[in-house]
Amino acid sequence: MKNAPKSALITGANRGIGAAFAGALPATTDLLLSARNEADLKDVADHLELPGRSIEAFPADLSQPAAVEQLTAEAEARNVDLLILNAGVGHFGAFLDRDFQDHQAVLDVNIRAVMSLAHSLLPGMIARAKANKRRAGIIIMGSTAGFVPVPQLAAYAASKAFILSFSEALAAELARQPVDVLCVCPGAVKTEFADAAGYGGSTIPGAQSPATIASDALSALGRRRTLILDPAANAALKPVALARAALAEAIKHGISALKLRDRAKRRSRR
């Protein structure tokens, strides 16, 4: 982070990586913490409470559009300048063996809610950053699963592939704005996600701690656009991420050149 945020929204903040982000931010940062589990969310908020610091636990089921709208309004009222979109769901098992409602929830939380919050909050964040001569930030949690197809996690991996592409394109579009965009792509992490997804297997070797993920992500914000946090896959995926970022920039500049050419043609016809 190039400057400490004044106010941050963290989704999925009741445990794991989301709670680690909340604990890793400076004590001077006000927090708006959101998750479905109200009791766990309140425990995190109580643990981080300090005199003069504003921390609000805002229970919300991000699979519901109305809840996303309510959270958006609360975040806008708090003038957030850091958006950490960490909430995510996944379901382990064959695609056809799961109810479609499970897959719909993956799309709603992992994609729709992320895009809705980013689309609604970024304009205000950018305007305030310009007015205050500071930088805003948005961290979107992807996954190394977004780089490859993953049988038994087909919908989840596909949702993270969408998020990876969306984040990279957004970073290219906003490159000249006072906002830093970072997609964080961890591998296995020591959280309850696997159990919640129905994996039921043993702990994956090499799984990293949520604190490590949060700390590395905050350090990379403003310095990277895509952060691979998987020791086993870093060597293979980091060059891919760099190539994708370069390609996004090339496409953006190509589109800009075509627009300029078309404008010149229209002027010449007048």
C-alpha positions as CSV (number, residue, x, y, z in Angstrom):
1,M,0.0,0.0,0.0
2,K,1.4,3.4,-1.0
3,N,-0.7,5.2,1.7
4,A,-2.7,3.9,4.7
5,P,-6.4,3.7,3.9
6,K,-8.7,5.8,6.0
7,S,-11.7,3.5,5.6
8,A,-11.9,-0.1,4.2
9,L,-14.7,-2.5,3.3
10,I,-13.9,-6.2,3.6
11,T,-16.3,-8.8,2.5
12,G,-16.1,-12.4,3.9
13,A,-14.5,-10.8,7.0
14,N,-15.7,-13.2,9.6
15,R,-12.9,-15.7,9.3
16,G,-9.9,-16.9,7.2
17,I,-8.4,-14.4,4.7
18,G,-11.0,-11.8,5.3
19,A,-10.4,-11.7,9.0
20,A,-6.7,-11.7,8.4
21,F,-7.0,-8.6,6.2
22,A,-9.0,-6.9,8.9
23,G,-6.2,-7.6,11.4
24,A,-3.4,-6.6,9.0
25,L,-4.7,-3.1,8.2
26,P,-3.3,-0.2,10.3
27,A,-5.1,0.6,13.5
28,T,-5.9,4.0,12.1
29,T,-8.1,2.5,9.3
30,D,-11.8,2.4,10.0
31,L,-13.4,-0.9,9.0
32,L,-16.7,-2.0,7.5
33,L,-16.8,-5.8,7.9
34,S,-19.3,-7.9,6.1
35,A,-20.1,-11.6,6.0
36,R,-23.2,-13.9,6.5
37,N,-22.2,-15.2,10.0
38,E,-23.2,-12.3,12.3
39,A,-21.7,-13.9,15.5
40,D,-18.3,-14.6,14.0
41,L,-18.3,-11.2,12.3
42,K,-19.0,-9.4,15.6
43,D,-16.1,-11.4,17.3
44,V,-13.7,-10.1,14.7
45,A,-15.0,-6.5,15.1
46,D,-14.8,-6.7,18.9
47,H,-11.2,-8.1,18.8
48,L,-10.0,-5.2,16.7
49,E,-11.9,-2.4,18.4
50,L,-9.8,0.5,19.6
51,P,-10.7,3.9,21.1
52,G,-11.4,6.4,18.3
53,R,-11.6,3.7,15.7
54,S,-14.9,3.0,13.9
55,I,-15.6,-0.7,13.2
56,E,-19.0,-1.9,12.0
57,A,-20.1,-5.5,11.5
58,F,-22.6,-5.6,8.7
59,P,-24.1,-9.0,8.2
60,A,-25.0,-9.6,4.5
61,D,-25.7,-12.5,2.2
62,L,-24.0,-11.4,-1.0
63,S,-25.9,-13.9,-3.0
64,Q,-28.9,-11.6,-2.5
65,P,-29.0,-8.4,-4.7
66,A,-30.8,-6.4,-2.0
67,A,-28.1,-7.2,0.5
68,V,-25.4,-6.1,-2.0
69,E,-27.3,-2.8,-2.5
70,Q,-27.5,-2.2,1.3
71,L,-23.8,-2.9,1.8
72,T,-23.0,-0.6,-1.1
73,A,-25.0,2.2,0.5
74,E,-23.2,1.7,3.8
75,A,-19.8,1.7,2.2
76,E,-20.5,4.8,0.3
77,A,-21.7,6.6,3.4
78,R,-18.4,5.7,5.1
79,N,-16.3,7.0,2.1
80,V,-14.3,3.8,1.8
81,D,-11.0,4.2,0.0
82,L,-10.0,0.5,0.1
83,L,-12.3,-2.2,-1.2
84,I,-11.3,-5.8,-0.4
85,L,-13.6,-8.2,-2.2
86,N,-12.8,-11.4,-0.5
87,A,-16.1,-13.2,0.0
88,G,-16.4,-16.3,-2.1
89,V,-18.2,-19.7,-2.2
90,G,-17.4,-23.0,-3.9
91,H,-18.9,-26.5,-4.0
92,F,-16.8,-29.6,-4.4
93,G,-18.2,-32.4,-6.5
94,A,-19.2,-33.3,-10.0
95,F,-21.1,-30.5,-11.8
96,L,-24.1,-32.6,-12.6
97,D,-24.3,-34.0,-9.0
98,R,-24.9,-30.6,-7.5
99,D,-28.2,-28.7,-7.5
100,F,-28.1,-25.8,-9.9
101,Q,-28.9,-23.5,-7.0
102,D,-25.4,-24.3,-5.7
103,H,-23.8,-23.2,-8.9
104,Q,-26.0,-20.1,-9.0
105,A,-24.8,-19.1,-5.6
106,V,-21.2,-19.4,-6.8
107,L,-21.9,-17.0,-9.7
108,D,-23.9,-14.6,-7.5
109,V,-21.3,-14.3,-4.8
110,N,-18.0,-14.7,-6.7
111,I,-19.0,-12.7,-9.8
112,R,-22.2,-10.6,-9.6
113,A,-21.5,-9.2,-6.1
114,V,-17.9,-8.4,-6.9
115,M,-18.8,-6.6,-10.1
116,S,-21.8,-4.8,-8.5
117,L,-19.7,-3.5,-5.5
118,A,-16.8,-2.4,-7.8
119,H,-19.1,-0.7,-10.3
120,S,-21.0,1.2,-7.6
121,L,-18.2,2.2,-5.3
122,L,-15.2,2.9,-7.6
123,P,-16.5,6.1,-9.1
124,G,-16.8,7.7,-5.6
125,M,-13.5,6.2,-4.5
126,I,-11.7,7.7,-7.5
127,A,-13.4,11.1,-7.1
128,R,-12.4,11.3,-3.4
129,A,-8.9,10.2,-4.2
130,K,-8.5,13.0,-6.8
131,A,-9.9,15.5,-4.4
132,N,-7.7,14.4,-1.5
133,K,-4.6,13.8,-3.6
134,R,-4.4,10.2,-2.4
135,R,-4.7,6.8,-3.9
136,A,-7.6,4.4,-3.4
137,G,-7.3,0.7,-3.8
138,I,-9.3,-2.4,-4.7
139,I,-8.2,-6.0,-3.9
140,I,-10.1,-8.8,-5.5
141,M,-9.5,-12.3,-4.4
142,G,-9.0,-14.7,-7.3
143,S,-7.3,-18.1,-7.1
144,T,-4.7,-20.1,-9.0
145,A,-7.7,-22.2,-9.9
146,G,-8.6,-19.3,-12.2
147,F,-5.7,-20.2,-14.5
148,V,-6.8,-23.8,-15.1
149,P,-9.9,-26.0,-15.4
150,V,-10.5,-27.9,-12.2
151,P,-12.7,-31.0,-12.3
152,Q,-14.9,-31.3,-9.2
153,L,-14.7,-27.5,-8.8
154,A,-15.8,-26.6,-12.3
155,A,-18.1,-23.6,-11.4
156,Y,-15.7,-22.2,-8.8
157,A,-12.7,-22.4,-11.0
158,A,-14.6,-20.8,-13.9
159,S,-15.8,-18.0,-11.6
160,K,-12.2,-17.3,-10.6
161,A,-11.1,-17.3,-14.3
162,F,-13.8,-14.6,-14.9
163,I,-12.5,-12.6,-11.9
164,L,-8.9,-12.8,-13.1
165,S,-9.8,-11.6,-16.5
166,F,-12.1,-8.9,-15.1
167,S,-9.5,-7.6,-12.6
168,E,-6.8,-7.5,-15.3
169,A,-9.0,-5.6,-17.7
170,L,-10.1,-3.2,-14.9
171,A,-6.5,-2.5,-13.9
172,A,-5.7,-1.6,-17.5
173,E,-8.7,0.6,-17.9
174,L,-8.0,2.5,-14.6
175,A,-4.2,2.7,-15.0
176,R,-4.3,6.5,-15.2
177,Q,-6.7,6.9,-12.3
178,P,-5.6,7.3,-8.7
179,V,-6.7,3.8,-7.8
180,D,-4.7,0.6,-7.5
181,V,-6.3,-2.7,-8.7
182,L,-4.9,-6.0,-7.5
183,C,-6.1,-9.5,-8.1
184,V,-4.7,-11.9,-5.5
185,C,-4.4,-15.6,-6.6
186,P,-3.5,-17.9,-3.8
187,G,-3.2,-21.6,-4.0
188,A,-4.2,-23.7,-1.0
189,V,-4.8,-21.7,2.2
190,K,-5.3,-22.9,5.8
191,T,-9.0,-21.9,6.1
192,E,-12.3,-23.6,6.4
193,F,-13.1,-23.1,2.7
194,A,-12.4,-26.7,1.7
195,D,-14.7,-28.1,4.4
196,A,-17.4,-25.6,3.6
197,A,-17.1,-26.6,-0.1
198,G,-17.6,-30.3,0.8
199,Y,-14.0,-31.4,0.1
200,G,-13.7,-33.5,3.3
201,G,-10.1,-34.5,2.5
202,S,-6.9,-34.0,4.5
203,T,-5.1,-30.7,4.7
204,I,-3.4,-29.9,1.4
205,P,0.4,-29.9,1.6
206,G,2.0,-26.5,1.4
207,A,-1.2,-24.6,2.4
208,Q,-0.4,-21.0,3.5
209,S,-1.7,-19.1,6.4
210,P,-4.4,-16.4,5.9
211,A,-2.1,-13.9,7.6
212,T,0.6,-14.5,5.0
213,I,-1.9,-14.0,2.2
214,A,-3.3,-10.7,3.6
215,S,0.2,-9.3,4.4
216,D,1.6,-10.1,1.0
217,A,-1.5,-8.7,-0.8
218,L,-1.4,-5.4,1.1
219,S,2.3,-5.1,0.3
220,A,1.7,-5.7,-3.4
221,L,-1.1,-3.3,-3.8
222,G,0.1,-0.4,-6.0
223,R,3.1,-2.5,-7.2
224,R,1.5,-5.4,-9.0
225,R,-1.8,-6.1,-10.8
226,T,-1.9,-9.8,-10.3
227,L,-0.2,-11.6,-7.4
228,I,0.4,-15.3,-7.5
229,L,0.7,-16.7,-3.9
230,D,1.4,-20.4,-4.4
231,P,4.9,-21.6,-4.0
232,A,4.2,-24.7,-6.0
233,A,2.7,-22.9,-9.0
234,N,4.5,-19.5,-8.8
235,A,7.2,-20.4,-11.3
236,A,4.7,-21.5,-13.9
237,L,2.0,-18.9,-13.4
238,K,3.9,-15.7,-12.8
239,P,5.1,-15.4,-16.4
240,V,1.5,-16.1,-17.5
241,A,0.2,-13.3,-15.3
242,L,2.8,-10.9,-16.6
243,A,2.0,-11.8,-20.2
244,R,-1.7,-11.4,-19.6
245,A,-1.1,-7.9,-18.1
246,A,1.1,-6.9,-21.1
247,L,-1.6,-8.2,-23.5
248,A,-4.3,-6.2,-21.7
249,E,-2.2,-3.0,-22.1
250,A,-1.6,-3.8,-25.8
251,I,-5.3,-4.3,-26.4
252,K,-6.2,-1.1,-24.6
253,H,-3.6,0.9,-26.6
254,G,-4.8,-0.8,-29.8
255,I,-8.4,0.2,-29.1
256,S,-7.3,3.8,-28.3
257,A,-5.4,4.0,-31.6
258,L,-8.4,2.8,-33.6
259,K,-10.6,5.4,-31.9
260,L,-8.2,8.2,-32.8
261,R,-8.0,6.9,-36.4
262,D,-11.8,6.9,-36.6
263,R,-12.1,10.4,-35.2
264,A,-9.5,11.6,-37.7
265,K,-11.5,10.0,-40.6
266,R,-14.7,11.7,-39.4
267,R,-13.0,15.1,-39.2
268,S,-11.6,14.7,-42.7
269,R,-15.0,14.1,-44.1
270,R,-16.5,17.3,-42.7
